[in-house]
Amino acid sequence: MSVTEVFIGSDHGGVTLRELLVTHMEGRGILVRARLGPETAGDSVDYPDVARALCAAVLAAEGSAGILVCGTGQGMAISANKVRGIRAGAASDPFSARMLRAHNDANVLCLGERVLGSELAKVVFDAFIDADFEGGRHARRVAKIDNEGSEA
């Protein structure tokens, strides 16, 4: 599945990186469908609320992907993965970001503004957005991830 559009959201801890990534995406010609979260870092919000809204938007728009930014990316990833149909992961390096898509068919990338520098964040985003799901043996594993109620 090739990504045709991106939704991006952040809490107050990710506003600066969110805006940097919007500029980066627009420079690449990627359609930014919505920008969710506070206008400024001074406007505190609860990251689970932003994650839930972004995930609903991603699920409603076939072929889209989501980017969530908070301080570490971890809280957003935990929150996003509570939404059925979302496969999210936090990545701090391009290999992990690429594997999120290639092996896990992730539709949401979570990033940490306090973890990544701006240039690395762009490289991580590019690795995620440019990767395609490989299918094959990975499809079987993704189906198991999506099968709620399976025993661990």
Beta strands, then each sheet from edge to edge (+ up, - down):
strand 1: 5-10
strand 2: 31-36
strand 3: 64-70
strand 4: 88-90
strand 5: 108-112
sheet 1: 2+ 1+ 3+ 5+ 4+
end
